[in-house]
Amino acid sequence: MSMQSVASPAMTLNPPRRNSLTHIPGDEGWPLIGQTLAVLADPKGHVEKHAKKYGLVYRSHLFGETSLVMLGPEANELVLFDQAKLFSSSLGWGRILGLLFPRGLMLLDFDEHRLHRRALSVAFKSGPMKSYLAELDTGIAARVAQWKAQPGPMLFYPAMKQLTLDLAATSFLGAGIGPEVEEITRAFVDMVAASVAVIRKPLPGTKMARGVNGRKRIVAYFAEQIPIRRAKGGEDLFSQLCHATHEDGALLSNQDIIDHMSFLMMAAHDTLTSSLTSFIGALAANPEWQQKLREEVAALGVEAGEPTSFDNLEAMPLTEMAFKEALRIKPPVPSMPRRAIRNFSFNGYAIPAGTMVGVNPLFTHHMPEIWPNPDRFDPLRFTEEAQRARHRFAWVPFGGGAHMCLGLHFAYMQAKCFARHFLQNLSVSLEPGYTPDWQMWPIPKPRDGLRVTLSRLG
């Protein structure tokens, strides 16, 4: 099947009439602003309060539109697995990401999404992944060595943000990117900041204006580089996409490569920064688990300075369980929007086409009937036996269904590689009495940068 047979103009769908959702209980808040400010102030507390009052489906008014919040594993399965193809991801995420990351994989639907995802999957096969691991391993080892040379108090989030940005540049763009790297990474920082900015128009002096200008720089760089990468090849993700083809053998278009590279670098950088920060924060707050993971790393028998192999990563199941638990407590994407493209029903409610709906991993991941004592850090929730006993959509930090995160194995690889070097060289702790304050939306991050103390081992 060629792309011409599935590509179509961007889907549009008007929201339903406002009174068409009044049969569903809820609270739309103040005129014009609705519940937006309350959600931004305390997304977890807000959704838990409303779920307690109205149930697992309720009406709200967010970002200028009446919408539905649908909670719990069954809602996650209906919306994310979407077997009946009822929901558009493009029309859900478009108003948030469309200006800066148009036609990224998450902003495509159905057959077009399937064909693009299949073409992009070549960049996440065994050969390229080994190349990425080599770049990640080198970059992480060098940065941990710097931290080890200057132990003591530090703000972990900005340090991790810089590291993940540098790692994305080398493993995605290639180690030999050259002097342009600073300009490219600055452009991505501006684009990511703009994607979650309150002001959604590129007015002069705003984050959105800087983000739009950043996208222009990114587009110009990728457009110039595509013919060069096609001519010389390479193991980095960018070069892989420059040679990726659709089912009919056609190369991805230049614009497709630009759009997918922009989106993948954003997703790999910002969500991994959040996830690795929460992972290390959890280990700092739970020294007994930090020691258990350190013992697992020691059992690998890999000396400092030796590279990390895929076999090493496979021998770190407890580290993977701990990372999963960190993702449960602070999912990197706390809520996921979709727009219904056909009428449907859920929990006895008839819901019309055009309705904006949101599922909420943050809520599901803290449901006490699924996760006893949900705020406690307990990696043993992710033994094989424990996972089999739960609903398969009770844990959804990477989404689910056709839009399951394409880079989830890359995330596990980077997390375990980082844990190997970090725990082999350093211990991390929190000051007595210090409780980090996290901003949970749109992507979790510690408001004060996460104050930790690093101590040298060995």
Secondary structure, 3 states (H helix, E strand, C coil): CCHHHCCCCCCCCCCCCHHHHCCCCECCCECCCECHHHHHHCHHHHHHHHHHHHCCEEEEEECCEEEEEECCHHHHHHHHHCCCCCEECHHHHHHHHCCCCCCCHHHCCHHHHHHHHHHHHHHHCHHHHHHHHHHHHHHHHHHHHHHHHCCEEEEHHHHHHHHHHHHHHHHHHCCCCCCCHHHHHHHHHHHHHHHCCCCCCCCCCCHHHHHHHHHHHHHHHHHHHHHHHHHHCCCCHHHHHHCCECCCCCECCHHHHHHHHHHHHHHHHHHHHHHHHHHHHHHHHCHHHHHHHHHHHHCCCCCCCCCCCHHHHHCCHHHHHHHHHHHHHCCCCCCEEEEECCCEEECCEEECCCCEEEECHHHHCCCCCCCCCCCCCCHHHHCHHHHHCCCCCCCCCCCCHHHCCCCHHHHHHHHHHHHHHHHHHEEEECCCCCCCCEECCCCCEECCCCEEEEEECC
